[in-house]
């Protein structure tokens, strides 16, 4: 009997060992018809659009590989580690590798909560490049090198609206609002083209500070540089100091901000708006937390 567990995801030269909820779907869509019979008379594939979905706590590394603008990586590899009967994991070339080709990588969301580690979620679509099928599987593979020092952890951090601190942030969620297209041609099975068609991101954060309504305004307000931080954590120590460049900043240069709900906690909603010059949303690693917070 063979048994496998999830392993790392490799995007170009970036190796993500901190993966969870990894799912590979070959993405086969079939036509099934009975053709006026009781029983099925036809079942055949008409479309195949492979999709990889995964979550990771290594947000800085993952954003470096697949940012808010998406990423067209030539290959994305997903490993499944072979378990050893009576032991742990097998050594050597015993593992399975699934490869997606000519990919479109998409950041779907980032979530963070007080006293919990932050998580980012990604999707990767495989596309036919005219030669190589968009998905392939290989057995008896060796795993990438593992470096314990590369482990990353983040949690929720403070926030600013146009340099005015938002106090007592308890949770943060970015939904990138990305809508992609993937198109085929000439009756072919595979998609030949994939792109981001639309981005309508929204940021939601909660706070215990009900007075935030006074800062934002009852009818909402236009805000410059709505900034949210993910606080970096250290192995065997306290969280990274504010003045150390070990945090992640998420900044909307222009946005419309509202309070959507007030109760035991207050929910803030930020809708980034493109100003024609700056990025709609910028996500940057290795940042210090502003002293204004």
C-alpha positions as CSV (number, residue, x, y, z in Angstrom):
1,X,0.0,0.0,0.0
2,X,1.2,3.5,-0.9
3,X,0.3,6.6,1.1
4,X,1.1,10.2,0.2
5,X,0.8,13.6,2.0
6,X,1.0,17.1,0.7
7,X,4.4,18.6,0.1
8,X,5.8,21.9,-1.2
9,X,4.7,24.1,-4.0
10,X,7.4,25.4,-6.3
11,X,6.6,28.5,-8.3
12,X,9.6,29.2,-10.7
13,X,12.5,29.4,-8.2
14,X,10.4,29.9,-5.1
15,X,9.9,26.9,-2.9
16,X,6.9,27.1,-0.5
17,X,7.1,24.4,2.1
18,X,4.5,26.0,4.3
19,X,1.5,24.8,2.3
20,X,-1.9,23.6,3.5
21,X,-5.2,22.8,1.9
22,X,-3.4,21.9,-1.4
23,X,-5.8,20.6,-4.1
24,X,-5.0,19.8,-7.7
25,X,-8.0,19.5,-10.0
26,X,-7.3,18.2,-13.5
27,X,-10.4,20.3,-14.5
28,X,-12.0,17.9,-16.9
29,X,-15.5,18.8,-18.2
30,X,-17.4,16.1,-19.9
31,X,-20.4,15.8,-22.2
32,X,-22.7,13.0,-21.0
33,X,-25.8,12.1,-23.0
34,X,-28.2,9.2,-23.2
35,X,-29.2,9.9,-26.8
36,X,-32.8,8.9,-26.2
37,X,-31.8,5.7,-24.3
38,X,-32.1,4.9,-20.7
39,X,-28.4,4.3,-20.3
40,X,-25.5,6.7,-21.0
41,X,-24.5,6.4,-24.7
42,X,-21.8,9.1,-24.8
43,X,-19.3,10.4,-22.3
44,X,-16.3,12.4,-23.5
45,X,-14.2,15.3,-22.5
46,X,-14.9,18.7,-24.1
47,X,-12.7,20.9,-21.9
48,X,-9.8,20.6,-19.5
49,X,-8.7,23.5,-17.4
50,X,-6.3,22.3,-14.6
51,X,-6.4,24.3,-11.4
52,X,-4.1,24.3,-8.3
53,X,-5.5,25.8,-5.1
54,X,-3.4,26.2,-1.9
55,X,-3.1,28.2,1.3
56,X,0.2,29.3,2.9
57,X,1.5,31.0,6.0
58,X,4.7,32.0,4.0
59,X,2.9,35.2,2.8
60,X,6.0,37.3,2.0
61,X,7.6,34.5,-0.1
62,X,4.3,33.7,-1.8
63,X,3.5,37.3,-2.6
64,X,7.0,37.6,-4.1
65,X,6.1,34.7,-6.5
66,X,2.5,35.6,-7.2
67,X,1.6,39.2,-6.4
68,X,-1.6,41.2,-6.7
69,X,-1.0,41.7,-10.5
70,X,-0.8,37.9,-11.0
71,X,2.1,35.8,-12.4
72,X,2.7,33.9,-15.6
73,X,5.1,31.2,-14.4
74,X,6.4,28.8,-17.0
75,X,6.0,25.9,-14.5
76,X,4.4,25.4,-11.1
77,X,5.2,22.1,-9.3
78,X,3.2,20.4,-6.6
79,X,4.8,17.6,-4.6
80,X,3.1,14.8,-2.7
81,X,5.4,13.2,-0.2
82,X,5.5,9.4,0.1
83,X,5.0,8.1,3.7
84,X,7.1,5.2,4.9
85,X,5.3,2.2,6.4
86,X,6.4,1.9,10.0
87,X,8.3,5.2,9.8
88,X,7.8,8.8,8.7
89,X,8.5,9.9,5.1
90,X,10.6,8.0,2.5
91,X,14.0,9.3,1.5
92,X,15.2,9.7,-2.0
93,X,13.3,9.7,-5.3
94,X,10.0,8.2,-4.0
95,X,7.6,11.1,-4.3
96,X,5.1,12.4,-6.8
97,X,5.3,15.7,-8.7
98,X,2.4,17.3,-10.5
99,X,3.4,20.1,-12.9
100,X,1.2,22.9,-14.3
101,X,2.6,24.7,-17.4
102,X,2.3,28.2,-18.8
103,X,0.4,29.2,-15.7
104,X,-1.6,32.2,-14.5
105,X,-1.2,32.5,-10.7
106,X,-3.8,34.5,-8.7
107,X,-3.8,35.8,-5.2
108,X,-7.4,35.3,-3.9
109,X,-7.3,36.5,-0.3
110,X,-5.3,37.2,2.8
111,X,-6.8,36.7,6.3
112,X,-5.4,37.5,9.7
113,X,-6.7,37.6,13.3
114,X,-5.5,38.6,16.7
115,X,-3.5,35.8,18.3
116,X,-3.6,33.6,15.1
117,X,-1.3,33.3,12.2
118,X,-2.2,35.0,8.9
119,X,-2.9,32.9,5.8
120,X,-2.9,33.7,2.1
121,X,-4.9,31.7,-0.5
122,X,-3.9,31.3,-4.2
123,X,-5.1,29.6,-7.4
124,X,-2.9,28.6,-10.3
125,X,-4.4,27.8,-13.8
126,X,-2.5,25.6,-16.3
127,X,-2.6,26.6,-20.0
128,X,-1.7,24.7,-23.2
129,X,1.3,26.5,-24.8
130,X,0.9,24.8,-28.2
131,X,3.4,22.0,-27.3
132,X,3.1,21.0,-23.7
133,X,-0.2,19.8,-22.2
134,X,-1.1,22.1,-19.3
135,X,-0.7,19.3,-16.6
136,X,1.6,16.4,-16.2
137,X,2.5,13.9,-13.4
138,X,5.8,12.3,-12.6
139,X,6.6,9.6,-10.1
140,X,9.8,8.6,-8.3
141,X,10.8,12.2,-7.8
142,X,13.1,13.8,-5.2
143,X,11.9,16.7,-3.0
144,X,13.3,20.2,-3.1
145,X,15.7,21.1,-0.3
146,X,14.2,22.1,3.0
147,X,15.5,25.1,4.9
148,X,14.0,25.6,8.4
149,X,15.4,29.1,8.6
150,X,13.1,30.2,5.8
151,X,9.9,29.6,7.8
152,X,7.7,32.7,7.9
153,X,4.8,33.6,10.2
154,X,2.7,36.7,10.4
155,X,-0.4,37.9,12.3
156,X,-2.7,40.9,12.2
157,X,-1.1,44.3,12.6
158,X,-2.1,47.9,13.1
159,X,-3.6,50.2,10.5
160,X,-3.7,53.8,9.3
161,X,-6.1,55.9,7.3
162,X,-4.2,58.8,5.8
163,X,-1.6,58.7,8.6
164,X,-4.4,58.6,11.3
165,X,-4.1,55.4,13.4
166,X,-7.0,52.9,13.5
167,X,-6.9,51.5,17.0
168,X,-7.4,48.0,18.3
169,X,-7.5,46.0,15.0
170,X,-8.7,42.5,15.7
171,X,-9.1,41.0,12.3
172,X,-8.1,41.7,8.7
173,X,-9.3,40.3,5.4
174,X,-8.3,41.2,1.9
175,X,-10.4,39.7,-0.9
176,X,-8.7,40.7,-4.2
177,X,-11.9,40.5,-6.2
178,X,-10.1,39.1,-9.2
179,X,-12.1,37.7,-12.1
180,X,-10.1,35.9,-14.7
181,X,-10.8,34.6,-18.2
182,X,-9.4,31.4,-19.7
183,X,-10.2,30.7,-23.4
184,X,-9.7,28.0,-25.9
185,X,-9.9,27.9,-29.7
186,X,-10.8,25.8,-32.7
187,X,-12.6,23.1,-30.6
188,X,-9.4,22.2,-28.7
189,X,-9.5,20.6,-25.3
190,X,-7.3,23.1,-23.4
191,X,-7.3,26.8,-22.7
192,X,-4.7,28.6,-24.8
193,X,-5.0,32.0,-23.0
194,X,-5.6,33.1,-19.4
195,X,-5.6,36.6,-18.0
196,X,-6.9,38.7,-15.2
197,X,-10.0,40.5,-16.6
198,X,-11.1,42.5,-13.6
199,X,-10.0,43.4,-10.0
200,X,-12.4,44.8,-7.5
201,X,-10.6,44.3,-4.1
202,X,-12.2,44.9,-0.8
203,X,-10.5,45.1,2.7
204,X,-12.5,44.3,5.8
205,X,-11.1,44.9,9.3
206,X,-12.7,44.8,12.7
207,X,-11.9,46.8,15.8
208,X,-13.2,47.1,19.3
209,X,-12.9,50.9,19.0
210,X,-16.4,52.2,18.1
211,X,-15.2,55.8,17.9
212,X,-13.7,54.9,14.5
213,X,-17.0,56.0,13.0
214,X,-16.1,59.6,14.0
215,X,-12.8,59.2,12.0
216,X,-14.4,57.7,8.9
217,X,-17.7,59.6,9.0
218,X,-21.3,58.4,9.1
219,X,-21.6,58.5,5.3
220,X,-18.1,57.1,4.6
221,X,-15.1,59.1,3.3
222,X,-12.5,59.3,0.7
223,X,-9.1,58.3,2.1
224,X,-5.5,58.4,0.9
225,X,-3.0,55.7,1.8
226,X,-5.3,53.3,3.7
227,X,-2.5,51.1,5.2
228,X,-2.8,47.8,6.9
229,X,0.1,45.8,8.4
230,X,0.7,42.1,8.9
231,X,3.0,41.8,11.9
232,X,6.0,39.5,11.5
233,X,6.7,36.8,14.1
234,X,10.0,35.4,15.1
235,X,11.0,31.8,15.8
236,X,11.8,31.3,19.5
237,X,11.1,35.0,20.3
238,X,8.7,37.8,20.5
239,X,7.0,39.4,17.4
240,X,9.3,41.5,15.2
241,X,9.8,45.0,16.6
242,X,7.9,47.8,14.8
243,X,11.1,49.5,13.7
244,X,12.5,46.3,12.1
245,X,11.7,45.7,8.4
246,X,10.1,42.3,9.0
247,X,6.5,43.2,8.4
248,X,4.1,43.3,5.4
249,X,2.2,46.5,4.4
250,X,-1.0,46.5,2.3
251,X,-1.7,49.9,1.0
252,X,-4.6,51.4,-1.0
253,X,-3.4,54.7,-2.4
254,X,-7.0,56.0,-2.9
255,X,-10.1,54.4,-1.5
256,X,-13.7,54.8,-0.3
257,X,-14.0,53.8,3.4
258,X,-17.1,53.0,5.3
259,X,-18.2,51.5,8.6
260,X,-20.5,48.6,7.6
261,X,-21.5,47.3,11.0
262,X,-21.3,48.4,14.7
263,X,-21.8,46.1,17.7
264,X,-19.4,44.5,20.1
265,X,-16.9,45.0,17.3
266,X,-17.0,47.5,14.5
267,X,-16.3,46.5,10.9
268,X,-14.5,48.8,8.5
269,X,-14.7,48.3,4.7
270,X,-12.1,49.8,2.3
271,X,-12.7,49.8,-1.4
272,X,-9.5,50.7,-3.3
273,X,-10.0,53.0,-6.3
274,X,-7.4,53.4,-9.1
275,X,-6.2,57.0,-9.3
276,X,-4.7,56.6,-12.8
277,X,-1.1,56.6,-11.5
278,X,-0.4,54.4,-8.5
279,X,-1.1,50.7,-8.2
280,X,-4.7,50.0,-7.1
281,X,-3.3,48.0,-4.2
282,X,0.3,47.4,-3.2
283,X,1.5,44.5,-1.0
284,X,5.1,44.9,0.1
285,X,7.3,42.7,2.4
286,X,10.2,43.6,4.6
287,X,8.5,46.8,5.9
288,X,8.8,48.6,9.2
289,X,5.6,49.5,10.9
290,X,5.0,53.3,10.8
291,X,5.8,55.1,14.0
292,X,2.5,57.0,13.5
293,X,0.6,53.8,14.6
